[in-house]
């Protein structure tokens, strides 16, 4: 399985909407691909944070830098 194939199935994997054979193939890929493992874990954590509705305070300097970076990117054409 390639990383592209893994990423195409990531939503279904997270939703537990794949058959056991395919899940096994995805797990095998994860055992040898750190990039996809990080992607899976980051996606799971993002979903967990989003569902918890927790509000995280950012230091004002970080907030300002993030806002400036987003605005600069949008001016270039997202």
ZAVEXVEX-114160 format. One record per residue: x, z, y of N, C-alpha, C in turn; residue in one letter. Coordinates in nm, 4 decimals, always signed. Last residue first. Example, Ala and Ser with C-alpha at 12.3 -4.5 7.8 and 13.67 -1.06 7.14 Angstrom:
2
<r <+1.2850 +0.7080 -0.2250> <+1.3670 +0.7140 -0.1060> <+1.2900 +0.7870 +0.0030> 'S'>
<r <+1.3190 +0.7800 -0.5690> <+1.2300 +0.7800 -0.4500> <+1.3200 +0.7800 -0.3300> 'A'>
This chain:
78
<r <-0.4785 -0.1513 +3.1758> <-0.4785 -0.0837 +3.0444> <-0.4925 -0.1830 +2.9385> 'X'>
<r <-0.3015 -0.2291 +3.4322> <-0.3970 -0.2968 +3.3446> <-0.3892 -0.2399 +3.2048> 'X'>
<r <-0.1629 -0.0959 +3.6189> <-0.0938 -0.2074 +3.5548> <-0.1904 -0.2911 +3.4699> 'X'>
<r <-0.3436 +0.1047 +3.6727> <-0.3168 +0.0067 +3.7800> <-0.2439 -0.1162 +3.7251> 'X'>
<r <-0.3206 +0.2528 +3.4393> <-0.4467 +0.1804 +3.4680> <-0.4268 +0.0763 +3.5766> 'X'>
<r <-0.0652 +0.3615 +3.4699> <-0.0936 +0.2706 +3.3577> <-0.2184 +0.1881 +3.3855> 'X'>
<r <-0.1077 +0.5228 +3.6913> <-0.0096 +0.4150 +3.6987> <-0.0356 +0.3123 +3.5896> 'X'>
<r <-0.2948 +0.7049 +3.5850> <-0.3322 +0.6168 +3.6971> <-0.2361 +0.4992 +3.7099> 'X'>
<r <-0.1371 +0.8306 +3.3901> <-0.2590 +0.7576 +3.3531> <-0.2991 +0.6595 +3.4624> 'X'>
<r <+0.0622 +0.9464 +3.5516> <+0.0975 +0.8475 +3.4473> <-0.0221 +0.7655 +3.4056> 'X'>
<r <-0.0907 +1.1228 +3.7090> <-0.0151 +1.0149 +3.7727> <+0.0220 +0.9063 +3.6712> 'X'>
<r <-0.1865 +1.2951 +3.5072> <-0.2801 +1.2166 +3.5899> <-0.2089 +1.0983 +3.6551> 'X'>
<r <+0.0567 +1.4040 +3.4200> <-0.0295 +1.3292 +3.3280> <-0.1258 +1.2405 +3.4062> 'X'>
<r <+0.1429 +1.5361 +3.6503> <+0.2240 +1.4280 +3.5927> <+0.1414 +1.3409 +3.4990> 'X'>
<r <-0.0668 +1.7231 +3.6846> <-0.0373 +1.6249 +3.7894> <+0.0428 +1.5071 +3.7346> 'X'>
<r <-0.0456 +1.8737 +3.4465> <-0.1697 +1.8042 +3.4785> <-0.1442 +1.6926 +3.5815> 'X'>
<r <+0.2103 +1.9800 +3.4827> <+0.1840 +1.8888 +3.3718> <+0.0587 +1.8074 +3.3979> 'X'>
<r <+0.1630 +2.1426 +3.7074> <+0.2640 +2.0368 +3.7115> <+0.2427 +1.9339 +3.6013> 'X'>
<r <-0.0327 +2.3254 +3.6148> <-0.0671 +2.2273 +3.7180> <+0.0348 +2.1143 +3.7255> 'X'>
<r <-0.0640 +2.3596 +3.2597> <+0.0048 +2.3954 +3.3840> <-0.0196 +2.2865 +3.4877> 'X'>
<r <-0.3897 +2.3483 +3.1259> <-0.2576 +2.2876 +3.1374> <-0.1933 +2.3408 +3.2640> 'X'>
<r <-0.6043 +2.5115 +2.9053> <-0.5502 +2.5029 +3.0408> <-0.4119 +2.4416 +3.0356> 'X'>
<r <-0.8435 +2.3831 +2.6937> <-0.7055 +2.4257 +2.7058> <-0.6596 +2.4064 +2.8488> 'X'>
<r <-1.1396 +2.4674 +2.5466> <-1.0794 +2.4125 +2.6678> <-0.9392 +2.4709 +2.6794> 'X'>
<r <-1.2959 +2.3761 +2.2443> <-1.2096 +2.4670 +2.3181> <-1.1509 +2.3952 +2.4384> 'X'>
<r <-1.4563 +2.2418 +2.0720> <-1.4972 +2.2487 +2.2123> <-1.4147 +2.3485 +2.2927> 'X'>
<r <-1.4105 +2.1800 +1.8113> <-1.4129 +2.3219 +1.8469> <-1.4584 +2.3442 +1.9908> 'X'>
<r <-1.3933 +1.9053 +1.7954> <-1.5127 +1.9713 +1.7415> <-1.5232 +2.1170 +1.7838> 'X'>
<r <-1.1373 +1.8630 +1.9044> <-1.2550 +1.8063 +1.9691> <-1.3822 +1.8784 +1.9241> 'X'>
<r <-0.9767 +1.9889 +1.7135> <-0.9791 +2.0373 +1.8516> <-1.1045 +1.9890 +1.9222> 'X'>
<r <-1.0321 +1.8256 +1.4884> <-1.0574 +1.9695 +1.4847> <-1.0675 +2.0265 +1.6262> 'X'>
<r <-0.9397 +1.5779 +1.5778> <-1.0820 +1.5943 +1.5443> <-1.1186 +1.7420 +1.5453> 'X'>
<r <-0.6684 +1.6427 +1.6003> <-0.7440 +1.5966 +1.7172> <-0.8929 +1.6148 +1.6948> 'X'>
<r <-0.6048 +1.6993 +1.3340> <-0.5954 +1.8051 +1.4353> <-0.6740 +1.7682 +1.5602> 'X'>
<r <-0.6406 +1.4427 +1.2182> <-0.7194 +1.5587 +1.1720> <-0.7202 +1.6692 +1.2768> 'X'>
<r <-0.4425 +1.3029 +1.3591> <-0.5832 +1.2642 +1.3711> <-0.6735 +1.3790 +1.3280> 'X'>
<r <-0.2132 +1.4332 +1.2691> <-0.2462 +1.4339 +1.4118> <-0.3929 +1.3996 +1.4337> 'X'>
<r <-0.2220 +1.3734 +0.9942> <-0.2280 +1.5120 +1.0397> <-0.2663 +1.5231 +1.1870> 'X'>
<r <-0.2039 +1.0887 +1.0024> <-0.3168 +1.1562 +0.9394> <-0.3317 +1.2983 +0.9925> 'X'>
<r <+0.0465 +1.0574 +1.1302> <-0.0750 +0.9991 +1.1870> <-0.1993 +1.0673 +1.1321> 'X'>
<r <+0.2159 +1.1833 +0.9485> <+0.2032 +1.2376 +1.0837> <+0.0757 +1.1853 +1.1497> 'X'>
<r <+0.1797 +1.0053 +0.7350> <+0.1461 +1.1470 +0.7183> <+0.1274 +1.2134 +0.8549> 'X'>
<r <+0.2803 +0.7710 +0.8400> <+0.1368 +0.7786 +0.8109> <+0.0921 +0.9226 +0.7901> 'X'>
<r <+0.5536 +0.8484 +0.8611> <+0.4773 +0.8005 +0.9772> <+0.3271 +0.8148 +0.9535> 'X'>
<r <+0.6389 +0.9078 +0.6024> <+0.6259 +1.0160 +0.7007> <+0.5409 +0.9746 +0.8201> 'X'>
<r <+0.5602 +0.8014 +0.3030> <+0.5578 +0.7493 +0.4404> <+0.5318 +0.8625 +0.5401> 'X'>
<r <+0.5344 +0.8919 +0.0462> <+0.6574 +0.8195 +0.0789> <+0.6644 +0.7724 +0.2238> 'X'>
<r <+0.2925 +1.0175 +0.0295> <+0.4084 +1.0849 -0.0291> <+0.5400 +1.0191 +0.0100> 'X'>
<r <+0.1113 +0.8311 +0.1272> <+0.1488 +0.9443 +0.2117> <+0.2729 +1.0170 +0.1599> 'X'>
<r <+0.0810 +0.6685 -0.0982> <+0.1449 +0.6147 +0.0220> <+0.1942 +0.7283 +0.1110> 'X'>
<r <-0.0569 +0.8452 -0.2639> <+0.0754 +0.7957 -0.3040> <+0.1510 +0.7424 -0.1833> 'X'>
<r <-0.2948 +0.8686 -0.1183> <-0.2095 +0.9864 -0.1361> <-0.0683 +0.9460 -0.1764> 'X'>
<r <-0.3929 +0.6091 -0.1515> <-0.3628 +0.6590 -0.0168> <-0.2692 +0.7792 -0.0245> 'X'>
<r <-0.4328 +0.6076 -0.4257> <-0.3380 +0.5131 -0.3667> <-0.2966 +0.5582 -0.2266> 'X'>
<r <-0.6314 +0.8049 -0.4437> <-0.5026 +0.8236 -0.5107> <-0.3956 +0.7318 -0.4538> 'X'>
<r <-0.8381 +0.6777 -0.3101> <-0.7830 +0.8005 -0.2529> <-0.6459 +0.8285 -0.3150> 'X'>
<r <-0.8903 +0.4772 -0.4962> <-0.8336 +0.4400 -0.3668> <-0.7736 +0.5622 -0.2983> 'X'>
<r <-0.9977 +0.6402 -0.7002> <-0.8815 +0.5540 -0.7254> <-0.8113 +0.5169 -0.5949> 'X'>
<r <-1.2242 +0.7677 -0.5807> <-1.1063 +0.8448 -0.6226> <-0.9812 +0.7598 -0.6472> 'X'>
<r <-1.3464 +0.5825 -0.2913> <-1.3505 +0.6205 -0.4327> <-1.2203 +0.6910 -0.4721> 'X'>
<r <-1.4364 +0.7165 +0.0277> <-1.3624 +0.6234 -0.0574> <-1.3657 +0.6744 -0.2015> 'X'>
<r <-1.5178 +0.8887 +0.2306> <-1.6053 +0.7785 +0.1919> <-1.5307 +0.6727 +0.1103> 'X'>
<r <-1.4276 +1.1031 +0.3838> <-1.4411 +1.1172 +0.2381> <-1.5359 +1.0110 +0.1822> 'X'>
<r <-1.3567 +1.0642 +0.6401> <-1.5000 +1.0846 +0.6153> <-1.5304 +1.1066 +0.4674> 'X'>
<r <-1.0881 +1.0110 +0.6085> <-1.1268 +1.1328 +0.6786> <-1.2742 +1.1666 +0.6558> 'X'>
<r <-1.1108 +0.7621 +0.4806> <-1.0466 +0.8741 +0.4129> <-1.0894 +1.0060 +0.4767> 'X'>
<r <-1.2295 +0.6062 +0.6757> <-1.3023 +0.6299 +0.5505> <-1.2423 +0.7479 +0.4746> 'X'>
<r <-1.0208 +0.6096 +0.8664> <-1.1541 +0.6642 +0.8974> <-1.2315 +0.6976 +0.7708> 'X'>
<r <-0.8100 +0.4800 +0.7178> <-0.7984 +0.6177 +0.7643> <-0.9349 +0.6811 +0.7951> 'X'>
<r <-0.7896 +0.2190 +0.6438> <-0.8757 +0.3045 +0.5618> <-0.8789 +0.4496 +0.6103> 'X'>
<r <-0.6097 +0.1114 +0.8166> <-0.7421 +0.0487 +0.8110> <-0.8415 +0.1360 +0.7344> 'X'>
<r <-0.3830 +0.2602 +0.7538> <-0.4507 +0.2845 +0.8813> <-0.5916 +0.2248 +0.8838> 'X'>
<r <-0.3179 +0.1415 +0.5039> <-0.3507 +0.2831 +0.5148> <-0.4307 +0.3104 +0.6412> 'X'>
<r <-0.2591 -0.1179 +0.5840> <-0.3713 -0.0954 +0.4920> <-0.4160 +0.0509 +0.4977> 'X'>
<r <-0.0357 -0.0630 +0.7416> <-0.1539 -0.1276 +0.8010> <-0.2769 -0.1065 +0.7137> 'X'>
<r <+0.1430 +0.0376 +0.5536> <+0.0942 +0.1255 +0.6599> <-0.0314 +0.0665 +0.7244> 'X'>
<r <+0.0516 -0.0792 +0.2224> <+0.1267 -0.0851 +0.3472> <+0.0683 +0.0131 +0.4481> 'X'>
<r <+0.0846 +0.0000 -0.1172> <+0.0000 +0.0000 +0.0000> <+0.0888 +0.0000 +0.1230> 'X'>
